[in-house]
């Protein structure tokens, strides 16, 4: 089982299939001192838009880290693991509170995880413009 690199906008069928399975993921952001902050999240992957999305509370630490990076976005990674299979998506993250973008993230969350996220008026979406995809399947 070799590790491999994937075009995040054109993944092979097995890579995309793995991202459609229901798995808890991790999001890695960087603290102001440069150390990694890793937290469990639910992630959706949209290769057509070259985006990964994470719904979050607007006051969360992960959101603060992304916002602190400014308009160019924060370098982040999301990863999921199932036994020996794993997949990582890397890119630049920005935070959006735009209602349409949050609604799209919620729709995709419900599609992947089989339930609608509970209501949260402070919800935002972390959108990750993907630059790299890696995995082992």
N, C-alpha and C positions, 0 to 999 in steps of 0.2 A: 504494500500500500504506500505509494510514493506521494509526497506533497507536490502540489502543482499550483501554478499561477493561472488565473482566469481573466478574461476581459470582462470587467464588471458590467459592461453594457451588452455583452453577448455571451453569457455563460453557457456551458454545455448543459444538457438535460439533467444529468445527475446532480450537478451543483445547484441548479435552480430547484430541483425537486427537494433537496435537503433543506433549502431555505423556505420551502412551503410547508414543511412539517412543523408541528407545534413544539418549539424548544424555548426554554429560557436562555437568554443571552447575557453577555456582559458588554458594558460600554466603558471604554477607557478614555478619560480626559486627563489634562495636565493641570495640576495645582499651580498657583503663582510661583512656587519654588522649583517647579519643573518635575516634581515627583508624580507618578501616576496615581490617579484616583479611579478605581475600578468598582463598578456597581452592577447589580443584576437589573436587566431591563427586558422589555419585549421589543423586538425589532421587526420591521417589515422591509422587504427588499423589492425594489422596483427597477429592474435592469433597463427597461425601456426609457426611463427618465434618468438612469444612472444615479438613483437615490436610495438611501436607506433612511427610514423614519423611526423616531422614538417619541412616543407621547410622554409628556412630563409635566410636573407642576412647575409653574413659572418661578417659584422661589427655591427650587431645589439646588443643591450644590452643583450638580452636573450642568444645569442650565447657567448658573453663575460662571462656571469655568468657560463654557462656550462663549457666553456674552463678553467675557473679559478679553477674549482674543480680538475683538473688534470686527469691522466689516468684512475683512478677508476670511474670517472664520477660524475655527480651531482645528488643529490636526487631531483626529480621533480614530478609534478603531472599535468595531463591534465584532463579537465572536460568539459562536455557538459550538457546543461539543456534545457528541453522543457516542460514548465508547471511544473507539479509535477514529471515528469520523469527526472532522472539525472543519469549520469554515470561518474565515475572517474577511471583513470588508473594511477598507481604510479610506479616509477622505477628509474633506474640510467640512466642518459642521457650522451651521448658523441656526439661530432660534427664530421661529416665527409665531406670532400670536394671531395672524390673519385667520379669521373664522373659516374661510374656505380651505386653507391649508391644514388647519387643525382637524376639520371635518373629514378631509381625505385621509389623514393619518388614522383617525378613529375608525373609518370604514375599513381600511386595510388591516388594522389591528383586529377588528371583529372577524374579518375573513380568515385571517391566519390562526387566531387563537380561539375562535368559536364563541366569543362573547363580546358584547359591547363594553367598553371601559365605563366604569361608573362616572356619573356626572361630576364635573369639576370646572367651575367657572374660571379658575386660574390656570387651566391647561394650556400648554403651548406644544409645539412640535419642534424637535431637533431634526433638521434635515441635513443629511450627510451627502455631499456631492462626491461620488465615489471615484477614486483614482486607482485603487488596487483591490484585487480579490485573490485570496489564497485559500487553499484547502487540502484536505486529505479525505478521500472517499473510498 
